[in-house]
Amino acid sequence: MFRVYRCFGCFQVAVEAAGSHLSVLWVTAWSSRLRGDGQYELLKSIWHAFTALDVDQSGKVSKSQLKVLSHNLCTVMRIPHDPVALEEHFKDDDEGPVSNQGYMPYLNRFILDKVTVDFDRQEFHKMCWTLCSRKNLNQSKLMISSDDAFKVWCIFNFLSDDQYPLVIITEEIEYFLRKLTEAMGGSWVEERFEDYKMLLNARQQSLSAWELISLVGSGHFSKGMDKQTLSMGINEVYLELILDVLKQGYMMKKGHKRKNWNERWFVLKPNSMSYYVSEDLAEWKGDILLDEYSAVAPLQDKDGKKCLFLIKSAQKSFEISVSDKKKKQEWIQAIQTCLNRLRDGRPAPHREAQQKRREIRLRRQEEQEELELRMRELQVANEAKQLELEKMRRALEEAAANAAEEEQRRLQTQTELQDRYRTDLEKEILVRQQIEEQVAQKSTELEQYLVRVRELEDMYQRLEEALEDERRARQDEEAVRRLQTRLLEEEATKRAELEQLHLHQQRTISETEAEKQELQKERVAKENALQAAMEQLEHLEKERQGALEQYQTVVKKLETATNNTKSWKHKVAEHEGLLRLIEPGSKGPVLITNWGPAAFSDAELSHREKQWQKEKSEKSQAQ
């Protein structure tokens, strides 16, 4: 058995052989030779058929079902089928399961690599549709036929992106519904689709093939239209998008042998122009192959035929007659447009428009990703700056706290020293008073000494901090009292000591002032550093504000680009109406317009042409 998994962009196939467990195999869904135009649609149809084989939703697909799918693919693609190749491809070897086996490699090697252009693509799509519609399509809930549902399914494959599982995004849904509404001759109601788009965005922003068929088949966007009109609209969009039919209608063609004129139904495609007996396309009569060397030119009326023009191809020339000049001009313009596109190597208009829409989406997505990346970089840089500023702020706070603590400790120490000095001074004053009382009781011989002592006391009071010198003076006084005979010599010694104390006190005061100035300078330097950090923080805040304003400017530019895209899409939708297909009509001279048969009168047509010319001239003047 083969277990089927659905994943984004690839098919995943796990093989469970009898008696062994094979490893999970990832196989890329894109073959190198499938990158040409039209080949993506083949793989999309095969993907629908492949995933529909899981009928009971058990996640398993038998090898016999894969054999049937492979045989059917080979049959419709006109490829010789080798029934043994599938068995050989999934066989086990003696060392275990073959790791490079899977259905996608088999599909590439034995089927897709052998594909040629000589097969009926519509039959191929019909076969894949038959396999997947049995499981997914509920015909009883739809107001469209199974054939119309098949056409919507083909249109879904054309408009869906090349990613798996297949879905169609909102932009392509709007494009398809607009063309369908125009093909039915109705008017597009923007408000109705906006309401539906809001509901769609709330769910998933995309639809699968069966959800799109249900949306069209439910008649939500075709209210007021009968089933026949809806079917004709689906068929017209199908002819344009899938079969590349640019224009079709009845015209007269001159024969090459008998030179007689026969009415034929012509179908114009990008590189050919086929003609049939009638519009049912049952009897094909021939093709006019178009290339870069072909040409189309009007002819003068002759042989009783009017509105003639000539188509020159590589094989021969064809003379064509239409019923009126308007049809003649439309056919010449349509054929000339095909020839110009062939010379420029450009695809059909709807394929070119699809490619442009995809390029715009990719470019818009890249711009959005680039903007998001830039915003993430700015956010990371801003966060880094914030962290750096936070670290600087914390460092400054710590430095300020340390400086405050240091200043507080210094002030406390200074206060303690002052208190201690004051206490010692008071003690010394008391001692000095006691000494003065003792000296007063001495004899008159000590009066001269007491005068000098008073002088020393006056000097001591002016200095206020020479405590140690005072104690030495007291010792000297006691020595004088004991040794009165050596009074003069001791006085000289004490004078010298007092001078030293004075110098020492001056140095102490100078050192204290220097320390105070140094602490003041350190405090000023730290305050300046804090101020500089605050200024840097304000500068970074201004830079962040500028980045935010730049982001808002980029968002406004993105909104402007989106509005311009919508405006150009509207213009493209208006101008695409010039190349609309002519619906099948009667063989008589019936008025056929881009809006369907007999949509309005000649007077109304003339009025619309004048209005269109006026709008065109106004747009050109505005540009």
N, C-alpha and C positions, 0 to 999 in steps of 0.2 A: 504494500500500500504506500501511497505518496501523501504525506501530510502537507497541506497547503497553508501557507501563512501569507498575509497581506502586509506589506511594509512600504515605506515611503521611498520611491525611486527604484525599487528592485523587486523581483520575485524571490521568495525564500522557499526552498523545497527541502523537506527532510524526508529521507527514504527509510522506511521500516521494512526490511526484507524478512522473509520467513526464517525464524531462528537466529536473527542477528539484528543489532541496533546500529543503524548508520548515523553518522554524525550529521549535525545540522549544516546544510549547505547554503551559502549565499551565492546567488548567481546574478550578475548584472543584467538588467533588462535591456540595455542598449547595445546593439551590435554595431560595429564600425560601418558596415555597409548599409545600415538603416537610417543614415543621417541625410539622405536625399529627400527632395520634395515628395510628399505623398506617402513616404514609407512609414512615417510616424503613425498615420491612420491605420495602417495594417497591424502594427503591433498593439495599438489601442483596442482594435476589434478582437485580436487574439487574446488580449488580457481579459476582456469581458467574457469570452467563451471559456477561458481557462478557469477563472474564479467561479463561474456558474456550474462547474462540474461537481462542486461540493453540494449536492442536492439536499442532503439531510442535515447540513450545517454541523457536521461532526468534525470538520477539519481534516478529512481524509479523502483522497482521490485514488481510485484503483488504477492499476496499470492498464487494464482493459479500456477504461474510459480515455486514458491518454492515447491509446492506440486508435480509438475511434476518432478522436480529435485530430490526430496526426494524419490519418487516412483521409478525412474530409478536407483538411488543409491542402494536402497534396492533390486531391481531386480537383478542387476549384482553382488551384494555381497551376494546374497542368504540369505537375512534377511527378516523375516516376516514384512510386512509394515502395520502400524496402521494409517489409514487415519484420525482418530479422534484426534490423538496425536498432530498434527500440529495446529488444531483449538484450542485445550485445551491449548497449549503452549503459544499462542499469545492472549488469551482472556483478557479482562479488568475486574477488580474487582470493588466493590462499592466505594472504596476509591481512585480510579484513576488507571492509568496504572501500571501494574506489572513491577517493575524496573529491575528485573533480567531476563527479557525475551529477546531473540535474536535468530538468526538462528544458530549461532555457538554452544550455549548450547544445542539447540535441536539436532544439528548434532552429538554432543558428546554423548548425553544421549540415543537417540533413534536409532542411526545408528552406529557410530564408536565404541561405547562400546560393541556392539553385533557382531563386525566383527570377523570372524574366518579365518584361512588360506585356507579353502576349497572353493575358488572361483577363477575364471579366471581373473588374473590381467590385461592381455592384453585386454580382453573384457571391463573391467572397464575403462582403459585408452582410449579405442576406443569410448566409450560412452561420456566421458568428452570431447574428441577431437571433436566429432561430434557437440556438443553444442557450443563450442567456435570457431571452424574453420569457421562456416557459417558466422559469423560476421567479423572475422579478416583476413581470408585467401583470397587472390586474385589469383586464379589459372592461370589466363590468362598471368600474367607477370612472371611466373616461368617456368624453363626448367626441373622441376622434377615433378613427379606424386604426387597425393594426398597421396598415401601410403608412399612415401619417405618423404613428408612433415610431416606426422604423426610421422615417426621415428625420424626426426630431432627435433620435438616437445618433444618427450619422452627423447631424449638425453639432450635437454635444461633443462628439469625438473630435470634430474640426476645431471647435472653440476652446476645448479644455487644454490646460497647460500640460507639458510633457513630464508630469510627475505622477507617481502612483501612491495611493489609489487615486483614480481619475476623478476630478471635480471641476466644476465651472465656477469662476469667481463672479462677484457682483457686477463688475464692469462688463464682462462678456454677456452676462444674462441681460443687462440693459440693452446692449448692442443687438442681441437676437430679438428681444421683444419689440424694439423700435422698428426693426426691419419687418417683423411679422405684422405689426400694426399698419405700417405703410403699405405692405403688400395687400392687406385686406381693405385698404381704402379708408381706414379710420384715422383718428387724430390721437396723438400720443398724450396721455394724461400724466404729467410729471408728478403730481401730488400722490396719485395712486401708487406709483412705483416707489416714491420716497417712503411712504408708509410701509410698503412691503420690504424695502431695504432695511429700514429700522428693525423690523421683526426678524429679518434674515441675519443682520449683524448681531442681534441679541443671541442668536442660536449658534451659527457656525460660519457665516460670511461666505458660504459656498453651497452648491447643490451637486448631488450625484446625478447620473443619467436618468435614473428612474424618478427622482424628485423633480427634475426638469420636465419630463414627460407628464407627470402628474400635474405640474403647474400649468402647462399649456392645455392639457386635456381637461382640466377642471373648468376652463373658460373664465378664469379670474381676470385676465387681461383682454378678453374678447367679448365682453358683455355687449349685448345688442347685435351681435353677429350670429348668423346661423351656421350650422355645421359645414355646409358646402363652402361658404365664404372662408371659414377657418381652414378647411382642407386646401382650398386654392391658395391661400396665403402661405401655408406650410410648404406646399409644392413649389411656389415661386421662390421662396427663400432657399429651399433645397436645391433647385436648379442652379441658382446663382452661386451658393457657397460650396456645394459638393460637386456638381457636374460642371462648374465653371461656365455656365450659360450666361452670356452677356446680353444677348438680344435674340428674339425669335419672332416669326410672323410669316404670313403668306406674301409671296412675290412671284412675278412672272420671269421665267428664265428662257433664253433663246437656245435652241438646240444646236449642236455642232454639226450634225449630219443633215438632218432634214430642214434645219433653219426655221423650225416652227416654234411657237411660244407656248410653254406649258406652265401652269400654276403649280408652285411647289411651296412646301413649308420649310423655311430656312431656320437653322439654329447656329448662332454665332458663338464660337468659343475663342479663347486667347490665341490659338494657333491654327484654327481650322474653321470652316463654315460648311456644315452638312446640310443637305436638302433631302426631303422626304415627300412622299405622295400626299400625305395629310398630316394633321397635327398629332395624331395618335402615335406617330413614329413607327408604325408597323412595317412600312415598306421603304427601305433606304434606297436612294437613287444615286448618291454620289457625295464626294467631298471636294471642297476647294481648300487646298493646303496653303496656309499663309506663312511667309517667312520675311526676313528683313529686306528681300529684294522684290516683294510683292508691292502692288500699288492699286489705288482706287481713284477713279476720276469720273466726273459727270459727263454725260453725252447729250448731244442735241437730239431733239425729237425726230424720229424717222419711222418709216413703214407703219404709220398710224399709231405708233407707240409713244407715249409721253413719260416724262419723269424717268429717264434712262440714266444708268451709270455703268461703268465698266470696272471689273475686277481682274487685274493681271496677276497670275501666279506663275510659278516656275514651269508648269506643264502647258497651260493654255490660258486664254482670256475668256471671261464670261460676261455676257451682256444681260443686265437685270433691269426690269421695269417694275415700278411701284404705282400705287393708286394716286398719290398726290405728292406735292413738293415737300411737304413737311416730313413725310415718311422717307423720301429720298434723302433729305438732309440728315435725318436721324441715322439712317443706315450708313451713309458715307462717313459721318462723324464717328460712329461706333467702330466701323472697320478701320478707319484711319487711326483711331486710338489704339486698337490692337496692334497695328503695324508699328506705330511709334514705340509701344512697349516692347515689341519683339526686337526692334533695332537697339533699344536701350538695355535689353536683357532684363526687363522688369517683369514680375509675375502679374497675375490677374489683380484687378483693383482691390477686391475684398481680401485677397491673401496679403497684398502689400499693406493694406490698412491693419490687418491683424498683426503683422510683423512690427509695424510702427507702435501699435498699442502695447505689445510685449516689451519693445525697447523702452518705451516711456515708463512702463511699470518697473522694469529692471533699473532704469536710471533713477527713478523716484525712490526705489528701495535702497539703492547704493547711497544716494544723498542722505536718506534717513539714517542708514547705518553709520555713515561718516559723521553726521551730526550727533548721533548718540555716542559714538566713540569720542568725539571732541568734548562733549559734555562730561563723559566719564573721566577723561583726562583732566579737564578743568576741576571736576569735583575732587579727584585724587590730589591734584596740586593744591587745591584750597584746603583740603583736610591736612595735607602735609604742612602747609603754612600755619594752619590753626594749631597743630601740635607743636610746631616750632615756637610760635608765639606763646603758647601755654607754658612750654618749658622755660622760655625767657622770663615770663611773668612770675613763675614759681621761683626761678633763681633770684630775680629781683626782690621778691617778697622775703625769701630766705636771707638775702644779703641785708635787706632793711631790718629784718628781725634781729639778725646777728649784731648789726650796728647799734640798734636800740638797746639790746642786752649789754653790749660792750659799754655804751654810754651810761647806762644805768649802773653797771658795776663800777665804772670810773667815778661817777658822782657819789655812789655809796662809799667807795674807798676814800674819796676826798672828804666827805662829811665825817667819816670815822676819824680820819687824821685830824681834822679841825677840832672835833670834840675832844680827842685825846690831848691835842696841844692846849686847848683851853683848860682842861682839867689840870694838866701839868703846870700851866701858867698860874692857875689859882693857888696850887700847892706852893709854887715857888714864891708867890706874893706873900703867902702866910709865913713861909720860912723867913723871907726877907724882912717882914715886919718884926718878927721875933729877934732877928739879928740886930735890927735898928734899935729895938728897946735895950738889948744887951750893950750895944755900942754907946748908946746915950748915957748909960751908967758908968762908962769908962772915964778915964781922966781926960783933962783938957789936952793932953798930949796927942790924943787921937782925933782932935777936931779937924785937923787938915786931912787926915785919912777919911773922916766921915764925909767931908766935902767932895773928895774924889769919888767916894762910893755913891753919893747922890748923883754925881755926873754919870757914873756908870749905869745907875738905875734909869736915868733919863734915856740914855742910849739903848738900854735893854728894852724899855717900853716902846721906842720907835721901831726896833727890829721885830718884836713880838714872837719870834720863833726861835730865838737862841737859847733853848732850854739847857742844852749841855754846857754852854759857856757859863750860864748862871750857877750851875752846880760847882763848876771849877772855881768861880768867883767866891762862892761860900767857903770852899776848902781853903782858898787863899786868905779869906778873912779870918778863918780859924787859925791858919798858920801865922797871920799877923798878930792875932791876939796872944798866941803863945810866944811869938818871936817879935816883939815890938821893936827890938833893936834893928831888925832887918826890914823895916817897913818900906823904905824907899826902893830897895831893890825888888821887893815883891810887887810894888805898884807898877814898876816898869814892865815886869814880866806879865802882869795881868793886862796891862794896856796892849801889849803885843798879842796876847791870846784873844782879847776882845776884838782886835782888828781882824784876826783870822776868822773868828766867828762871824763877823760882819761880811767878810768876803764869801764864806761858805753859805751864809743865808742868801746873799745875792745870787750865787750860782743855783741854789735850790729853787729860788723864785723864777730864775730864767728857764731852768729845765721844766718847771711846771707850766710856764707860759708856752714853751715850745711844744710840749705834749698836747696842750689844749689847741694850739693852732693846727697841729698835724691831724688831730681828730676832727677839727672843723673842716679841714681840706678834704679828708676822706668822706665826711658826711656830704659835702657839696658835690664831690665826684660821683658818689652813689646816686644823689638826687638827679644829677645831669644824665647818668646812664638810664635811670628810670624814665626821665622825660623823653630821651631818644627812643627807648623801646615803645613808649606810648605813641610817638609820632610815626614810627614804623608800622605799628598796628593800624593806625588811621590810614596810612598809605595802602596797606594790603586790603583794608576794607573798601577803599576807593577802587582798587584793581578788581576786587570781586564784583562790585557794583557794575563796573565797565563790562566784565565778562557776561553778567546777567543781561545787560542792555544789548550786547552783541548777540546773545542767544535769542532774545526777543526779536531782534532785527532779522535773524536767519529764519525764525518761525514765520514772520510776516512775509518774507520772500517765498518760503515754501507754500504759504496759503495763496499768494499771488500766482505762483506757478501752477497750483492746482486749479485756480479759477481760470487761468489762461488755457489750461488743458481742456477744461470743460467747454470753454467758449469755442476752441478749435474743433473739438469733437462735434459740437452742434453745427459748426460750419461744414464739416466733412459730411455729416448726416444730411444737410441741406443739398450739398452739391452732388452727393452720390445719387440723389434722385434723378439727375440728368441721364444716368446710364441704366435706368431701370428697364427691366424686361417687359416686353409687350405680351400680355396674356393671350391665350388662344381665343380667337373670336370667330365670327362668321366669315364667309368668303366674300361677302358683299362689302361695299364701301362704308364700313362702320368706323366711327371716330375712335381711335385707339390712342390713349395718352399714358403717361407714366403713372397715373393714378388708377388705371383699369379702363375697361371698355365703357364708353358713354358716361364717364364720371361727371362731365359738365358740358355745357353748350359751347359753340364757337365763340360767342361773345364773352363768355366767362373765361375761356382759354386766352383770348386776346387780352382781356383785363389782367389775367395773372402774368402773362408774358411782359406786359408793360410794367406791372408792379415789380417783377423780378429784375428787369433792366434798371429800374429806378433804384432798387436796393443795391444792386451790383455797382452802379455808378457812385452812390453814396459811400459804399465801403471803400472803393478805390480812392475817392477823394479824401476819406478819413485817414487812409494809410499813407 
